[in-house]
Amino acid sequence: MGNAYTEHNALWPQKLIALTKRLRGADMARAAGGPGWTVAGLLGHLTFYDQRALVLLAKWKKALRLNRAAHREHHMAQIEKALAGG
């Protein structure tokens, strides 16, 4: 890992997994977070938005790689054009 912040954050998925393994049906149905929310609902939303963030980051990383490749190709074409005298 890189720093204390990332090391601290890396522990939370393990803690959350350990917690959810201990929960039973009654625990999951317990009210939490506000009116209409349950432990299961909160965990479901947490899972959804965590996965959404991972997907968006992966798309951003892929777009960044593609953009860099296109940028590099553009510059190489400009260099080749200059070397050819045009």
C-alpha positions in Angstrom: 0.0 0.0 0.0 1.0 3.6 -0.2 0.2 5.6 2.9 -1.6 5.4 6.3 -4.9 6.5 4.7 -4.9 3.7 2.0 -3.7 1.2 4.6 -6.6 2.2 6.9 -9.1 2.0 4.1 -7.8 -1.4 3.0 -8.9 -2.9 6.3 -12.6 -2.0 6.0 -13.6 -4.5 3.3 -12.3 -7.3 5.5 -14.1 -6.0 8.5 -17.3 -5.6 6.5 -17.1 -9.2 5.2 -16.5 -10.5 8.7 -19.5 -8.6 10.0 -21.9 -9.8 7.3 -20.8 -13.4 7.8 -22.0 -13.1 11.5 -25.4 -11.5 10.6 -28.6 -13.6 10.4 -32.0 -12.9 8.9 -33.3 -11.0 11.9 -30.1 -8.9 12.0 -30.5 -8.1 8.3 -34.2 -7.1 8.8 -33.4 -4.8 11.7 -34.1 -1.1 11.2 -31.1 1.0 10.5 -30.1 4.3 8.9 -33.5 6.0 9.1 -37.2 5.4 8.3 -37.7 2.6 5.9 -34.1 1.4 5.9 -32.8 -2.0 7.1 -29.4 -3.4 7.6 -29.9 -5.4 4.4 -30.9 -2.3 2.5 -27.9 -0.3 3.7 -25.6 -3.2 2.8 -27.2 -3.5 -0.6 -26.8 0.1 -1.4 -23.2 0.1 -0.1 -22.4 -2.9 -2.3 -24.1 -1.3 -5.4 -22.3 2.1 -5.1 -19.0 0.5 -4.3 -19.2 -1.7 -7.4 -20.4 1.4 -9.4 -17.4 3.3 -8.3 -15.1 0.4 -9.4 -16.8 0.2 -12.8 -16.5 3.9 -13.4 -12.9 4.0 -12.3 -12.1 1.1 -14.7 -13.9 2.9 -17.6 -12.0 6.1 -16.7 -8.7 4.2 -16.7 -9.4 2.6 -20.0 -10.4 5.9 -21.6 -7.2 7.5 -20.2 -5.2 4.7 -21.9 -7.0 5.1 -25.2 -6.7 8.9 -25.0 -2.9 8.6 -24.4 -2.6 6.2 -27.3 -4.5 8.5 -29.6 -2.5 11.5 -28.4 0.7 9.6 -29.1 -0.4 8.5 -32.6 -1.3 12.1 -33.4 2.1 13.3 -32.4 3.9 10.5 -34.3 1.9 11.4 -37.4 2.9 15.1 -37.0 6.6 14.1 -36.6 6.4 11.8 -39.6 4.8 14.6 -41.6 7.5 17.1 -40.6 10.2 14.6 -41.5 8.7 14.0 -44.9 8.8 17.7 -45.6 5.2 18.4 -45.4 
